[in-house]
Amino acid sequence: MANSESSSTLKDKPNQRTNRVWVGEVPIGGGAPCAVQSMLNLPLSQVEENLAQIQRVADAGCDIIRIAIPHASDLDFFEQICARSPLPVVADIHFSAELAIEAAKRGAAKLRINPGNIGGLEATIPVLEAAKQAGIPIRIGVNAGSLDTALRDDPTLSLPQKLARSAQQYVEFCQQKGFTDLVVSAKAHDVPTTVETYRIISRELPHIPLHIGVTEAGTLFQGLIKSASGLGILLEQGIGDTMRISLTDDPVEEVKAAWVLLGALDLRLRYPELISCPTCGRCQVDLISLAKQVEDRLRSVARPIRVAVMGCVVNGPGEAKDADIGVACGDGQGVIFAGGEVIKKVPEDQIVDQLMAHIAALN
Ligand code: SF4
């Protein structure tokens, strides 16, 4: 079991102890690669716009998409979206067991419920039956705002312990009712609480696949840092079977960020990694501008290659010798290199175009 005392790396402990559940054709848990999720942010009545947004996140590498169903009047739209979505759709339900039951009948590939606000454990029973009938899993998503009173007021427990205990109670109830196709999340908006909560749940419920995330993480810059720090810690410890990076931004940014994080941890690779130096007094070009141009052009490359943009010829090729390809810039020119060896000199105004041409020529 992963724990904070372990000195092994994540590659030594793939997360194979959790059960495997299927969301459509996407596996979660049981050693499957960490699945990338995002959530639509449009009213369901905008069916075409929602489908366009699903296509955009799918193109960016999203595995599973979630949609909130606020009202019964949204169910017809939900059904239409599910029927045409290229990704499996998770129905996000609050406050109404009836909505969850209907969503299961109308094409949801998974339900996300919080028994704490759906009417309690007994009200959950028909939802479990509907999910079983539809052959779909349920994510139990607990949060601090809907803990039951006894747990919430227990002075002997920390917030992570309360969240974990709540998740455990719900899971045990579902299992007693014969429903085991479960995923659990227990997110908080601060990183230490999130990390500690998931550590406890992973220890107490080692076979339950975990959906990890720092909720309400904020706008792009802050949200990326909070999510990367929290989820990075968890993933490094082998905790997390599926993830959403929650941003106040375009859902496509959530998906791209998830891939960058998974790539940085060497867990799943999809996009190029840009290696660019911070520059120093040896740099004689506008490297910030050059690196941003390369970054922009790499957005159309969906291959996991390492591309270096370095500020000087003296140290650049050596410092980035593990890059698949790179450029080191000097006075009015750049040298394109691969494996630390120079392969071509190009004028400064051709650096980006030449570098991209060499990237395109790579197998
Ligand atoms: S590559 Fe050159 S310019 Fe960039 S930080 Fe290193 S020494 Fe400085």
Boltz pocket constraint, residues with backbone or C-beta under 6 A from the ligand:
constraints:
  - pocket:
      binder: B
      contacts: [[A, 277], [A, 278], [A, 279], [A, 280], [A, 281], [A, 282], [A, 283], [A, 310], [A, 311], [A, 312], [A, 313], [A, 315], [A, 316], [A, 319]]
      max_distance: 6.0
